[in-house]
Amino acid sequence: MNTIKRVLIIDDHAVVRQGIRSALESYEIYEIFEAGSKSEALAQTAKIDPDAMIVDINLPDGNGLEIVSWARTISKTLAIVVLSFNESNEFVIGAMKAGASAFLNKSAPLSELKSALEFALLSPEKFSAKDLNHKLETKERTFGLSQRELQILTQLYRGEPLKELASSLFISEATLKTHLSSVYRKLHVNNRVQAIEKARVSGIT
């Protein structure tokens, strides 16, 4: 990586962008650009044609993974590092599916960010993340259920009417029904009784 690499930092916090900028510029092999929102990121990408992106998931006008998916459709060689404080299976695997090259906790040392960026530049179509194999195994074992769906599934055995169950989870009955439809679809079952039994047999509950 002797040539200068254009890196676009996408984060809605100026302090975070400045911290990453300062760290990377010290290596004198990166030319840094910034964007504080999804719309700015799309405009900057079209303008500068970056070699790499460092993308925060939470943006004021959209989800960072939407940028990742879009960017990957237009470039197979773009290095994409996703940052988030949330290292849940859902977020990490979501980043991988979107086409990111690496996922890193936002609180990780800047030295780790540099390493993740170097990996992404060398192998943009591969994916690196902490405990990735464990996360993939967990996803397979839990049928790809989100954390919220797993929470709902573990409560089904109580046999409460949907209205009461929704209330205990602080969500509306309509939202609960939407989650349940997704749970049943992922478990390949048709009702609550079958879902409870599948969860028991699979060791989820």
C-alpha positions, 0 to 999 in steps of 0.5 A: 500500500505505497500509493495514497488511498482515499478513505471516506469516513462516514459518521454523524459525530464530528469528534469521531470523524476527527479522531479517525482522521487524525489517526489515519493521516499520521500514517501519510498513506491515506487521503481522508474525506468525511461525511456526516450523513447517508446523503452526504456519503452518497454525494462524496462517494460519487465525487471522490471515488474512494478506495475505502469507507469507514461506516458507522451503522447509525446515521441521522438519515438512514442505516449505514448498512444501506450505504454498504449494500449500495457501495458494494453493488457499484464496486467489488474492490472497495474496502468497507469497514463497519463501525458500531458499539453493538456487536450483536450477531444481528449487526455483525452478520448484517454487515457481512451480508451487506458486503462489508469487508470488516466489522469493528467495535467503535470503542476498539483502539485506533490501531485495530481500526488501522489493521481492519482497514489494511485487511479490507484494502487487501481483501475487500471481498472477504470479511473479518470480525471478532468471534465471527465463527462463534457468531455464525454458529450461534445464528445457525443454532438459533435459526437466524432469529433476532434478539427481539424474536428470541426474547419473544420466543422464550416468553411464549411458553407462559401461555399469555394472551397476545395482548398481555404478552405484548404489554409485558414486552412494552410493544403493541399487539400488532408489533408482536404479531409481526414478530411472531409471523417472522419467528414462525417463518424462520422456525418453519412452524405454523403456531405457538405450540409448534414454535415452543416445541421446536425451541425446546428440541433445538435447545433455544429455551 
